[in-house]
Amino acid sequence: MMQQPPLTIPQSIDVQRAEKHIAPNSTPIYVLNCPEYEVVRLSFVFHAGTLTQQHPFTASATANMLAEGTQNLSAQQIAEELDYYGSYFDINIDRDYTYITFCSLSKFFEPTAKIIEEIILRPTFPTAELEIYRAKRKQQLAIERRKVETLAREHFAKAIFGDTHPYGISYPESEYDTLCREHLLQHYTANYTAQHCIVVCSGNITAQVLNHITSIVGALPSVQVEDNVTLSPFSSSRLRRIQHDGAVQSSIRMGRLLFPRTHPDFIPMQVLAMVLGGYFGSRLMQNLRERNGFTYGVFSAMVNFQHTGYLAIATQVGCEVTDQALQEIAREIELLRQEAIPAEELELVKNIMAGEMMRILDGPFGIADVTTENILCGFDNSHIQQNLERIRQTSSEELLTLAQRYLCPDDMTTVVVGEFNG
């Protein structure tokens, strides 16, 4: 029988640092050249998330309509061209940013770049396509809101940030009916600019590829637009129970407002969240799933936004055991505030976190994602090693102090969506 090789936990992570270029319009382009991979990945990151929109659903509609018709190509032509060259693109929108990522084989990047140029620089947001988009998204949202987990997520955002705060607000589906082409054009003109963009590219970035990228990026308009984002004060509430008739399960969201990734306590709080509910053998999983059979899964994590961050705990349990589950979650949190984490358990969590970092950084695409996150937080990739060292340095005593400071029951926000009258 072959013997299992010894487990090796990395003490350091040497990650390639991005080479910074500046386009003629001052837009930064970060290059992670990996010539051994015959692919090119190009990500445009615009400060154009929902925080910046002036009308409900505008940010997501603008991003998702970019490829629905341009000055020179129809939506069908764009789809056929990308498919022909085996290229694709992906769109993600959060509260702060819009991420538009294109992938192509190196040998087909030149024709793909022409399509990218159309999508990024010359969208027209055709009215007919917008009408189809509005109807489809309105129906999808209405269906999603029949689910307890969707309602819990939305109500938790309202509870932790405030009902009218840009991070917390949600809109009725009917607002899709008022969305028009002018809203998308206004959002695009104001936010898809050189001043609101960074670009991260990875893979086989030859001089020719970089020239194509710089040409596209350099054509982004340099427009000085006033920042119209106004942030109302955060206003967290303690407990919200939302009745959802016919629900079989309750969706639970619990947590509290804390701080963004740049805060010195963010990394050790990630360790604490991992101990609580960040992996399959975590304390919440052992309690709610293994011992009590309340749920299939539960997790806790630190969440990072541009202006703040928060701790989140999420699970779904049978409606009949909702109160018991809440009590057990509170019990595990209180245990972290009363007793130091055993050395063996903490070492296991640190090793899991180090292994997860290695998994994420396996390949140029993962490195590009981490590079993007670091740049948006004002870091470079040397911060990855600093994070690993900070995880290694975190002690049980420090985590006990942090739990006592940040996990006070009076500071926690709890949202439960389910059927409470049945």
N, C-alpha and C positions, 0 to 999 in steps of 0.2 A: 504494500500500500504506500502510495506517495505521501510524503509528509508535507503538511501545509507550510508554506514559507512564512517566516516571521513577519508579524505586523509592523509596518514602518510608518511612523507618524512624522510628517515633515516639520522640521524646526524653522524652516524658512521657505519662502515662495519667491522665486525670482521671475518676475513678470516683465515682459517687454514694455518699454515706455513708448508712448505715442510720439511720433515726430510731428511737430506743429508747423503748418504752413498758413500763410495769410493770403486770401484771395484779394484781388484789386479793390473790392468793395469793403474790405476789412473783416470779412467773415472768416473765422478760424476753421481750418481743415486739419484734422488729426489723423495721421497715417500710421497704421500698424502693418508693416510690410512683412508678409509671410510667403515668400516666393515658392515654397514647396507645395502650396495649395493652389490649384488651378481654378480658383474662384475669386470673385470680387464681391464684397458686401459694402454697400454704401448707405449710410443712415443720415437723414436730415432730421435734426431735432429743433423744432420751432417752439418758442415760448408762446404757445397758442392753445393751451388747454382750456378747460371749461372756466377756469378763473378769469380768462380774458374775454369771454364772450359777452356781447351786449344784448343778446336775445336768446331765449331758451333753445337748446339743442344745436346752436349754430356751430360750435367748435367741432363736434363730431360730424355734423353734416358736411361742413367744408372739407374736412380731411377725407371723408369717405366718397365725396363727389369729385375729387381731383381727377380721377381717371374715367369719369363718366362723359368725357367729351372735352376736346381741346380745340385750339384754333385750327389745327391741321389734321386731327385724327378724331374719329368717332370712338365711342366706348368699345364697340365691337372690334374696330381696327386695333386698338390698344391691346385688347385681350388676345387677339389672334397673333399679333406681333410678339408679345411676350411669350406666348405658348410656343410659337415657332422656334424661338431661340432658347427655350428651356429656362427662361428667366421668370422671376416672380417678385412681387412686392407685398409688404405687410404694413398695416397701419395700426398704431396703438395710441389712444388718447387717455390722459389722466387729468387730474385737476390742474396741473401746472403746464404740462408739455404735450405736444403732438410729435410722435415718432413715425417717420416714413422711411422704411427700409427696403432697399432693392438688392436682389441677389442675382448674379449672372456668372456663367462660365467665363473665364478670362478671355477665351478666344472669341466670344460673342459680346464682349462688353461694348465695343464701338457701336454696333447697331442698337444695343440695349440703351446706351447713353442717349441716343436720339429720342427714344421713348420717354426716358426719365426727364429729359429737357422739356418735352411737351407737358408732362404731368405736373412738374414742379413750377414751370414758368408760364404756361399758357392755358390753364384750365378755363373753361367757359361756363360751367355749371348750367347746363341746358335745362330749361324749365320743364320740359316733358320728362326728363330723367329725374328731376327733383320731385315731381309729383309722385312718381313711382316709389322713390326712396321714402318720402314722407308717409305714404300709406303703409308701406311695408314695415317701417320702423315703429310707427304708431301701433300697429297690430302686435308686433313682437314685444313691445314694452307692456302692452295690456296683458299679454299672456304671461310674461315674466312676473308681473305683479300679482299673479295668482299664487305664486310660490312664497312660502313663509320666509325662505332665506333671502329673497330679493327685498321683501318688505323690511326684514330685520336689518339688512345692510343699509338701506336708505334711512330708516328711522334712527339707526345708531349714529350715522353721520350728522343727522339733525340734532340728536341729543348731545353729542360730544362737541360739536362746533357751534351750534345755534341754528335755528330754522332758516334764518335769512343770510347766514354767512356763506360766501361762495363755495367753501369746502363742504358745507352741510346741506345746501338747498337742493331740492329735487322738484321737478315740474310735472304737472299732469300731462297725460298723453295728448290732450286736446291742444296743447301748445304747438304740436307738430302742424296743426292746421294753419297756424299763423306764420309759419316759417316760409320765407320767400327768397328768391334769387338775390335780391338786393342785400339781405342779411349776410349771405355767404360771401358776396363780393366785398362788402365792407370788412368782414372778418379777415378775409384773405389779404386785402390791401393793407390792413393795419398790422397784421401779425406775421405774414409770410414774407419777411424782409431780411435784409442782411444783418440788421441790428438785433434781430430776434432769433438768429439761427446759429447753430454749430453743426459741423459735419464730421462724422467719424467713418473712416473707411478701413477695411481690413482685407487680407488675402494677398493675392499676387498684384501688388500695386506698382506696376512699371511706370517709367517716366511718361509713356504715352497715355496710360490709364489716368495718371494724376493730371495730365494736361486736360483730358476730357472732363474730369471732375471739376477742376478749377474753372474751366470755361462755363460750366453750368452754374456753379456756385457764384462765380463772379458776376453773373447776369441777374442775380437776385436784386431787386430794387433797393437802393439805399434811401430809405424814407424816414425822416424824423417825425415820428408820431407820438403825441403825448400819451403817457401811460394812464389809461382811464380806470385801471384796477383800483378799487377802494375796498379795503378789508375792514369790515366791522369787527368789534371785539368778539373774542370767543365767548360763548355762553353755554356751559355744560349743565345738563340736568342729571339727576340721580337715577331715576327709574321710570321707564315707560313700558307699559303693557298694552299691546295692540291686539284686539280681538280679531280673529280670522276664522269665521265660521266654517266648519267642515274640516278643519286642519286635523291631521292625524298626529303630526309632530309639532313641537314648539321649536322655533329657531331662537337661539340665545346669542346675544352679542354683549360682551362685557369688556371694559377697559377704561382708560383714562387718557386725557390730553397730557403730553409730556414735552418733547423737544425734537428738533430735526437731527439728522445724522452728524452734523458738525458739533454737537454738544459732547463734552468729554465723558458723560455718563451713558452715551448711546450704546457703545459696544458692550460694556458690562451689563446693561439692561437687556441686550440681545441674548447674552448668556443666561440671564435670569429667566427670560421668556422661554428659552430653549429647555431649561430645567422644568419649567412649569408645564409646557405643552407643545414643545417644538419638534419632538420626534416620537417615534412609535412607542418607545418605552418610557415616555415622560410621565410625570406624576399625575397629570389629569387623565392621560390615557389609561394608566393602571387603575385609577380610581373609577372613572365614569364608564369605561369599557370593560376592563378585566374583572374588577371586583363587583360592580353593580349592574353591568349590562344595560346602562342607560342609552348608549350611543354606539355607532360604528366608529366614530372618529371625533376628535376634538383637537384644536390647535391654538397656540398663542404665538404672537410675533410682535416685533416692533415694526411700525409702518412709518416711512419717511415721506414728508412733503417738503416743498421748497421753504415754506414759512413756519412749519411746525412738524410734529410727529406724535404718534400715540401708541400705546400698548393696546392690542386687541386680542380677545379670547372669543372663539366661535365654536358652536356645536349645535346639533339638533338632537332632541330627545323626545320620547313619547310625551304627549300632553299630560298624561296622568302622573308623570314623575318629574315634571318641570321644577316644582319647588324643592324637591329632594336634590335634583342636579345642581340647582343654584346654591344650596347649602353645602354640597360637597366641593364645588368650585371655591366658595368662600373659605371652606376648611383648609384646602390646599394652599390658598394664598396666605392665610393666617399662619400656617405651619412655616412658610418661608420667612415670615416676619418674626417667628419665635425661636427657630432652631437653625443653626448653621448647616449648610449642605454638606453631607459626608464627602470626604476627599475622593473616595472611589467613584461616587456618582458624578461629582464635578469633573473629574478627569475624563470620564466617559463622554460627557457632554462636550468638553473642549476638543476631544479627538473627533467627535462627530462633526463639529463645526469646522475643524481644519479639513476634514475629508470632503465636506460639502464645498468649501472654497476651492479645493483641488478639482472637484467635479465640474464646477461652474467654469473654471479657467482652462478646461481641456479643449483646446482648439481656438482658432482666431476669432470665431464668432462670439464665443463666451467671453474672451478677453476684451473684445470690442464693447460688449454690453457693460462689463464692469468699468471699462475705461470711460464710457459715456456717463455712467452714474458718478464716477469720481470727478469728472470735469464739471458736471452740474453742481456738485457740492464744493467746488473750489479746490479739489485735490488732484494730484497726479498718481500714477500707478505705484509709486513708492508707498502710498497709503495702504496698499494691500498687505505688505509686510508689517507695517505698523499695526494694522488691525489684528493680524495673527499674533504679534507680540502682546498686544493689549489683551487678547483673549487668554493667552498663556499666563499673563500676570494676574488675572482676576482671581481673587481669593474668596474662600467661603465667608470670611469676616467682612469683606467689602460687599458681597452680595447680600449678606444679612443687613448691613447698614442701608443699602439701596432699597431693599424690600421694606424696611421700616419707614424709609423716607417717602417712597413713591407708591407703595401698595396699601396705603391706609384705606379701610373700607369706606370712610366718609368721602373719599375723593373718587371713588369708582362710579362709572356710569353703566347701567344695566338696561338692556332692551330685550323684551321677550315678545315674540309674535306667535300666536297659537290660539287654540280654542280653550277658553277658561270656564265656559258655562256648561260644557257638556259633561 
